[in-house]
Amino acid sequence: MVYALDISNPTQNPIAKFSTFATLLNVVVPFITIVAAFSFLGLFLWGGYLLITAGGNAERVKQAQKTITFSVVGLIIIVVAYLIVNIIETVLNINGLPI
């Protein structure tokens, strides 16, 4: 009698469903994109708040503009990275976990 656990079975080992790099990417990339979107929203709103409360102070206005600019640049980087991953998956015909 053998009391061994089959670690390749996804019902017994949840990590087994990430058997390929493609399945891992198909789970991680959308999660990172969602986190980045909420980070963008938070930073964009914070920059707007700083701009509204600057009260004519040129240095605070400049800081608010930098915050808004960096949040938009970060969002553009994340969207481009997401598109690159999707293009690579399409070109290489990688089928991972359906989302």
C-alpha positions as CSV (number, residue, x, y, z in Angstrom):
1,M,0.0,0.0,0.0
2,V,1.4,3.4,-1.0
3,Y,0.4,6.6,0.7
4,A,1.8,9.0,-1.8
5,L,0.2,12.2,-3.0
6,D,0.0,12.9,-6.7
7,I,1.4,16.4,-6.9
8,S,0.6,16.7,-10.6
9,N,-3.2,16.5,-10.0
10,P,-4.7,20.0,-9.7
11,T,-7.5,18.8,-7.4
12,Q,-4.9,17.6,-4.8
13,N,-2.3,20.3,-5.4
14,P,-3.5,23.8,-6.4
15,I,-0.1,24.8,-7.7
16,A,-0.3,22.1,-10.3
17,K,-2.7,24.1,-12.4
18,F,0.3,26.4,-13.2
19,S,2.1,23.7,-15.1
20,T,3.4,26.0,-17.8
21,F,4.7,29.5,-17.9
22,A,1.8,30.5,-20.1
23,T,-0.8,29.6,-17.5
24,L,1.1,31.5,-14.9
25,L,1.3,34.5,-17.1
26,N,-2.5,34.3,-17.9
27,V,-3.2,34.6,-14.2
28,V,-0.6,37.0,-13.0
29,V,-0.6,39.6,-15.8
30,P,-4.4,40.5,-15.5
31,F,-4.0,40.7,-11.7
32,I,-1.0,43.1,-12.0
33,T,-2.9,45.2,-14.6
34,I,-5.8,45.6,-12.2
35,V,-3.5,46.6,-9.3
36,A,-1.8,49.1,-11.6
37,A,-5.1,50.5,-12.7
38,F,-6.1,51.1,-9.1
39,S,-2.7,52.6,-8.4
40,F,-3.1,54.9,-11.4
41,L,-6.5,56.0,-10.1
42,G,-5.2,56.7,-6.6
43,L,-2.2,58.7,-7.8
44,F,-4.3,60.6,-10.4
45,L,-6.8,61.5,-7.7
46,W,-4.0,62.4,-5.3
47,G,-2.4,64.7,-7.9
48,G,-5.8,66.3,-8.5
49,Y,-6.2,66.9,-4.8
50,L,-2.8,68.4,-4.5
51,L,-3.6,70.7,-7.5
52,I,-6.9,71.8,-6.0
53,T,-5.3,72.5,-2.5
54,A,-2.2,74.2,-4.0
55,G,-3.7,77.6,-3.4
56,G,-1.6,79.3,-6.0
57,N,1.7,78.0,-4.6
58,A,3.8,77.4,-7.6
59,E,5.9,74.7,-6.0
60,R,2.8,72.7,-4.9
61,V,1.2,73.1,-8.4
62,K,4.4,71.8,-10.0
63,Q,4.5,68.8,-7.6
64,A,0.8,68.1,-8.4
65,Q,1.5,68.2,-12.1
66,K,4.5,65.8,-11.7
67,T,2.3,63.4,-9.7
68,I,-0.4,63.4,-12.4
69,T,2.2,63.1,-15.2
70,F,4.0,60.2,-13.5
71,S,0.7,58.4,-12.9
72,V,-0.3,58.7,-16.6
73,V,3.2,57.6,-17.7
74,G,2.9,54.6,-15.4
75,L,-0.5,53.7,-16.8
76,I,0.9,53.9,-20.4
77,I,3.8,51.6,-19.5
78,I,1.5,49.0,-17.9
79,V,-0.9,49.1,-20.9
80,V,2.0,48.7,-23.4
81,A,3.5,45.8,-21.4
82,Y,0.1,44.1,-21.3
83,L,-0.3,44.5,-25.0
84,I,3.2,43.1,-25.7
85,V,2.4,40.0,-23.6
86,N,-0.8,39.5,-25.5
87,I,0.9,40.0,-28.9
88,I,3.6,37.4,-27.9
89,E,0.9,35.0,-26.8
90,T,-0.9,35.4,-30.1
91,V,2.2,35.2,-32.3
92,L,3.6,32.1,-30.5
93,N,0.1,30.6,-30.2
94,I,0.4,30.1,-26.5
95,N,-2.8,28.8,-24.9
96,G,-2.9,29.2,-21.2
97,L,-5.7,29.4,-18.6
98,P,-8.8,30.9,-20.1
99,I,-9.8,34.1,-18.4
